[in-house]
Each structure stands twice: as structure tokens, then as C-alpha cells.
Amino acid sequence: MSPPAQPGVPGGRGSKGPPARKLLCMCSLSLCLTYLCYSLMGGTGPAALRSPAALPASAAPGAPRSPTAFPATAAPRSAGAPGPSAAPPRASNGSREGAADTWLRAQLAPGEVITAQSGAFERDPQESSTTDEELSRAGSPGSRGGGSSSTTPDYGEKRLPQALIIGVKKGGTRALLEAIRAHPDVRAVGTEPHFFDRNYEKGLEWYRNVMPKTLEGQITMEKTPSYFVTNEAPRRIHSMAKDTKLIVVVRDPVTRAISDYTQTLSKKPEIPTFEVLAFKNRTLGLIDASWSAIRIGIYALHLENWLQYFPLSQILFVSGERLITDPAGEMAKVQDFLGLKRIVTEKHFYFNKTKGFPCLKKPEDSSAPRCLGKSKGRTHPKIDPDVIHRLRKFYKPFNVMFYQMTGQDFQWEQEESDK
Ligand SMILES: Nc1ncnc2c1ncn2[C@@H]1O[C@H](COP(=O)(O)OS(=O)(=O)O)[C@@H](OP(=O)(O)O)[C@H]1O
């Protein structure tokens, strides 16, 4: 089950840290994945059907093995590696809390399983994380010029993107995109093209056509947060251009899950509570990792898929928390990573008390407010502290693994309370 030694795979040339740590990381990941496969193989019923372990492996030669073989629940044994104290796969008789199960099934309409290899996240098939309408209401620059940055005239050529914001959903991807668009050498598309997950069959020319025109030396970008959890995305992006720069905005997975749930709740107020959806069996404390709101936050799992194709040095991890507390600091890292001059600095931001978030200062030629729309910074429902505690325990080993893989400590364990 160990991943083959490849650039960027923990222990490969792209990873950081001393050899012992690399070894530890590889071992813990292998252990985790072995257990997860084992766990799922025995399953029947909805969870097993929706798990990649129950589906045929990719037919593509050289394609990575599916890293999404994962138990529906896993409770940590130690901080270093997830232990086998997880729940058995979902029973075929769907013994879970009725309302939640029914709702989850309803989410997984035919065709929503992204592919055999991708596993099956419940997702809102037509949902873009941020729409142009929202951007327009927010008066963001994305609402002008057909969704491309308005700071540069519409000259030049349409090019395929050289850099992508690939995730994570509810991580702060819109804030990052809007901030980097303030850079004169960046042009980005305002809507989410979803090319590498939903629109791939439309072809690269379709994708190129979605992009804004750029001048020589300008970088073309787009953001689609679902790429990070789409199994085919790394291979597809690699086959477009293996030097594509990838940016992932990550956020405490517990807060991210609640944010994700809050978004769904805003559209479907009838859904069960977060507390109900989060568990397969609350009495036993079995987390339902097949719920996409939970699953997306298992960053180490998804990252392993990307590291089959891209070296770690080609992926920048932006802290969603610091993007709020120190946007200019995070933007400095982003500009360095993209090889851009540090033009977006603290001068570009101000803290808007009403919004409760940093906003971009108005450009001189415009009176448009530059805060994000009301779909960003929603008030989260109050979640039972015991549920938060259990989720923190659930995520801890995966967070630790993610820190080891990336060589960065995001300190989510120190988050005392949800947002
Ligand atoms: N400057 C600024 N303004 C507003 N919101 C900000 C900002 N920076 C980060 N955030 C956080 O971004 C969260 C939404 O993340 P995304 O943009 O990735 O969401 S989406 O996936 O595109 O729907 C959003 O999550 P919620 O607070 O849960 O709504 C915000 O916390």
C-alpha cells in the first residue's frame, strides 16, 4: 500500500524534513490507507457502494492508486497515526438516523458519483462556491469585464492558466482570488470553470476560451475549490501542463465543515442538524466521514493524490486563518510563489468592522466596495461543544499527518472554539 517513491511523495525529493520524519509520515500514511482499504472491503450497502474500494481501479496506465479508500469513520489511536478504532462500514440496511440518511441519499443523485476512481462525495452538482451574481452584488472587480480582472485592459491572448487555486471549499478561496487579482500581472476568471471536474469533456479549447485575455508576462488564474477533492484533477492538470502552480487555501477542518454545512443550510433549511449529519452513530461516537462536509477536511488523504503527480514545491498552502488575520502576510507568500513582485501589500487591505473581515481598499477610479458578498462570512449555527470536541479528536491524526506532509504546522489543534 505504500505509495511509490516519486517526487513530492513524502520521503521523495519534494518533501521537507529529516529522513526519520519522512519515514514516519510514509509509514503512518501507509498504515492509515491499508486500514482504510481493509475497512471498506468488508463493507456492503451505501457506504461501500460509494467508496472507491468497492469500485474498479483506474484503467489509465500510470494513474495513481486511489487514495480515497477510507473508512466511513475513524477515531484516532495516537496523534501520529489513525488507529483501527473506526466504525465498520455503513450497514446495508442503512441503520443510521433516518432523516439524515434519507437526506444524504437524496443528495447523491444518479451521476453525482464523479467517477469510479474519484469516490463519491455528496456534492451539490450545479453549485459553484461563489457565483458571478454574488460577486456583482459585492461590487467586486470580478463582476466587470466578463469576470476577468478590470485592472488591465482586455488586450492580449487567451491562455490556459499557469496557476490554479484548487481548494479547499470554504477555505477562503474567494478572498485569495480577489486579493491576487489586485495584482496587475494577474488576470483571473471570476466564476469557477469546474473544468477538471465537471467540464473536462468540453476540452482544452473550451477551457482556454473561458480565460481572460492576458498580455505577455501576465499570469492567468482560476479557482475551483472542488479540484482538491477530485481524484482525476491531478492527472488532468498534469497532462495540461506539468509545471502548473497549485495553491490550496486550508482552514481548520472542523470550522470548514461547519462553514460548508452553513452554506448548504442557507439553501436547504430543511436539512438535519449538523450534529445528526456528523455521526453514523452518535452514541458510539462514530463520525460519518462519508459526509462530504467531513471528508473534504481530511486534507492528508486528498493531498496524497496530488503528490502522485506534483512535487510539494509546486504546491502552496495558504492558511485560511491567516488570510483573515494577516492578509498581506499571506499575499506576500502567494506573490513569491507565483514569481510576482510584491505589489499587493498591507496598503491594499483594511478591516471592515461591519463585515468583520478584511476588505480590499477601493481602487482610485471606483467607488465600489471591495468586501466579499454575504455568502462569505455567514454566521455559523451553534454546534454542540461535545460534537466539536469529537470532531477535533477525529481530525487530529490527519491534521498531524498533513503537517508532516507539508512541513507546515497550521495549529488547528490550538483552536479553542469554533469561529
Ligand atoms: N476577506 C474575507 N471576507 C470574507 N470571508 C473571508 C475573507 N477571508 C476569508 N474568508 C472566509 O472565506 C470563507 C469562504 O471560503 P471560500 O471563498 O473558499 O468559499 S467557497 O468555497 O468559494 O464557497 C468564509 O467562510 P464563512 O465565514 O464560513 O462564510 C470566510 O470565513
The ligand as a Gaussian input file, in Angstrom:
#p B3LYP/6-31G(d) Opt

LIG

0 1
 N      -11.755000      38.821000       3.469000
 C      -12.709000      37.902000       3.648000
 N      -14.002000      38.228000       3.553000
 C      -14.948000      37.291000       3.734000
 N      -14.691000      35.992000       4.001000
 C      -13.416000      35.623000       4.105000
 C      -12.372000      36.558000       3.957000
 N      -11.199000      35.901000       4.105000
 C      -11.508000      34.635000       4.371000
 N      -12.841000      34.460000       4.380000
 C      -13.500000      33.198000       4.630000
 O      -13.781000      32.615000       3.388000
 C      -14.777000      31.631000       3.637000
 C      -15.395000      31.213000       2.347000
 O      -14.436000      30.442000       1.689000
 P      -14.423000      30.283000       0.125000
 O      -14.352000      31.591000      -0.538000
 O      -13.326000      29.317000      -0.188000
 O      -15.827000      29.617000      -0.104000
 S      -16.303000      28.888000      -1.403000
 O      -15.792000      27.516000      -1.369000
 O      -15.858000      29.655000      -2.573000
 O      -17.790000      28.909000      -1.266000
 C      -15.706000      32.302000       4.619000
 O      -16.272000      31.304000       5.423000
 P      -17.530000      31.579000       6.356000
 O      -17.095000      32.579000       7.368000
 O      -17.826000      30.274000       6.959000
 O      -18.628000      32.094000       5.474000
 C      -14.823000      33.276000       5.369000
 O      -14.569000      32.905000       6.702000

